[in-house]
C-alpha cells in the first residue's frame, strides 16, 4: 500500500477526532455506555489529549497519513537534540495490520539513524502494537501498569579494517 504524509491542518480535526474514537472507543465497550454518551466522552477525551500534547510538545511535527485522497491515520513526532520521540501514531482500524505502520516505523528508524538519535515511544502494555515494536527492535526501558517506555537505537557502524 502506498501512502504519503502531509502536515496536519486545523481542518483535519474532525478526522482526528473520528480516528481517536476509532482507536479508543473499544476501550469503553465493557462499560456498555449509550452511543451518545460514548461519543460525548470520546470527544472530551480527544480534546483533553490534544491540549496535553500541545502543552508538552509544542514543537512536535504532526502529519496526516493518506492513501490517495483519503486520510487513514496520523503520526506525531517530537525531535530534541538528544532523541526523537514518537508521541503518537494511529491508523484507522480497517488498515491496521496492512503494513503501513511497519513502513512508517521503518522510515522513522532510518531518520533516527541519519540523525544519530534514539527513537523513543510509550505504549500501553495491552496495546497490540507492542508486538510490532518488539519485532522492529525496540527494547523496553521501563514498564509500569499503565505504560511501557521503549527505545530503538541503530546498531553502531563498525569501521572497515584494512
Steps between C-alpha positions, in 0.01 A plus 500: 500500500642837400444784742620853547541736793389859498496760777190489718275803465229649720247365248612146589349518849175318408704215350736494798207488743343212303838321496528544878151350542590210270816424697371559853128421475548126554666571837159610631297206366492326841319803645204452263449875460232640272629603156435868576675491835796309354532751213494790750756331726735425209470859372597634845792256529618596150501870590682431827763294319551774239549763773741276690709431189502868400625590848764227530617499137439848356753450218396149397452418132149376435428322172195343344553161335315479169435244231395690193264770626386301803640570846574168673697604808743739659849515644626748760877530540702712742871543431742638756880522489521168689215284364211461260176422681210335326228675699211330320428295191158366411330340203133439431407149612436353151860585404681364804710201410533607135869594532456878515600522868807284438601716205459822698704364791773383264511849346530649848780256584686606184452865595624432855804324355574803277470732799695258725224524761300238688134457406277482808133433566256411776226243454230348716615147593179348358535678164542241221755733334745401773572182303582709192735723700685197637519343154662819367766496771358733765603405853313573821673767710237517775165341570209606717142384527373767261791536257816348364783724383696364206805608305669409174861578418675435173778247523828686516686470174831320517777667300656287229840367599767476232 
